[in-house]
Amino acid sequence: MNWKSLAADGEIAPEVAGLLGEVPKRWGRMDMASRTALVAVAALLRDSGIPVSRGPDDGPCIGLVVATNNGCLATDVAFSRTIADGAASPMLFGYTLANIPLAEAASHCGLTGPVYAVYGTAARARAEAAGWLAPAGPAAMMITGTIDVPACGREITVNIEVIK
């Protein structure tokens, strides 16, 4: 996937629209990390043959625990620039927490399990995610791995998987 192609303002590539089924209402204002997480999770679910649910009783309980090294730094930097310019952007402010991209993905894809970001490695995220699996936890499966959207123009990295 060419992750940078998700950055086009207000536009959505036909293949991404097809993957998502319906374009989220917030797509136009989503930060790059949210767009990346949403598309990555939707693609993983599709490629794994896991149907997207639309309610808590519409499928298995699936959670999402992903590691990041950068969190929402790119959005934080952009938001800080709007403050320096004298007009703090409420659009960007809503995306200044590392969990928000995962929440966007979970909301659109109907994930009903635990959803949060951890700073560190894929192994740390996998260990956290494994703790939520049934029978000890509520989740039938978890999506885990890493998603990193650097602030300095380096390549976006996505490496996620489903564990059961």
N, C-alpha and C positions, 0 to 999 in steps of 0.2 A: 504494500500500500504506500502510495506517495502521500504521507501525512501532511506535508506542506500544502497540498492542494485543498485541504480543508479550511485554509485560512481566508479564502476569497470571501470578501464581505458580501453578505446577503445572498450568495450563490451556493447552490448545492449540486454537485455532479450527479448526473442521472444514475450512475451505479451506486452512489451513496444513498440517494433517495429510494432506490429499489431495495437496498439492503435494510433501510430503516422502516420501510412500509409507509409510514407517514412522517413527514418532516416535523420535528418538534417545534412548537410555537416559539420557543426561545432560541432556536437555531441562530438567527441573525445577531443575537447579542451574546451568544456563548463565547467564552474564551477558547483558545486553542486547546488547552488541556481537556476541557469538557467535550469538545468536538471529537478529540482523539479518543478519549475514554469511551464515549458513546459508540463510535463506529467500531472500535476494537472489540468491545463486549458484544455488540450485535453480530459482528462477523464471527466471533468465536462460537456464539450460540448457534448460528446458522451452520457453521462448518462442523460442529459437534452433533448436529441433528436435534438440538434441544429447542423445542418451540418456545417462542416468547409468550409469556402469560400476560394477562391484563387485569388480574386481581388476585387477592391472597388465596382464593380457593380454586384457582385456575391452573394449577400446576405445582410442581415440586418447589419446596422452599430452597431457593438458591441465594447464596450470599456472595459478597465481593470484598476481598481484602487484598489490596495491592500496595506494593512498596514503591517508594519514590525517593530520589535523592534531591530533587529540585522542588517538589511540592508545587505550589502555585506561584513560585518566584517570578515567572515571566509576567503574570497578571499583576502581582504586587508591584513590580517595577513600573508597569504601565499605569497603574492606579496612582502611584506616587508622583508620576509625571503630571497627571491631571491636577493633583493637589498643588504642585509647584506652579502650575499655570493659573491657579486661582479658582478652579472650578472642579472640585472633586467629582469624579464620574460615578453616579449611582449604578450605572450599568456594569462597570468593572468591579465596584465594591462587592457586589453579590458573588463574585468569583474569587475572592481573596482568601479562601480557606482550602486546604489540600483535599478535604473530603468532598467538596462540591462537584468536581468532575465525576466522581464515582456515584454521587447521588443522582446526577443527571442521567447517567447510564442506567442505574438501577430503576429509576422512575420510568424511563422510556421502555426498558426491556422487561418490566414487570418483576424484577427481583424482589423477593420479600424477606430475605434473610439479612444477617448483619452486613453492614456496608461501612467500611472506613479505610483510610490510608495509614500506612506506617512508614516511617523514615528508615531506610536501610536497604537490605538485600532481599532478593526473591526468596531466599531460604527463610528469612524472618517472616515474610508475609505468608509463606506456605505453612509454617509452624502455627502462626496465628489462625489461619484459615482452617487448618486441620482440627483445631480445638472446637470449632463450631459444628463439625459434622456429627450426624446422628450415630450412635444412640445417645451420646453425652450432650450433644447440642441440638438445635432445632433444624439444621440444614441437611437436606438430602445431598447437596453438592455445593461446592464453593468455586468461585473463579478467583484465581490468585496469580501472582507474578509481579512484573514491574511495568510501570508506565512512567516515562520521564519526558517532560517537555522543557528543555533548557531555556533559560532567559537570554543566552548569549548567541543564539543562532546555530548552535551545534545541532546535530541530528536528533530527531525525536526517536526514542526507543520504546518499543512495545514488545513485551514477551509475556503473554498470559496463557493460562491453561485452566481446565476444569479438573478438580479433584473430587473424588467420591468416597 
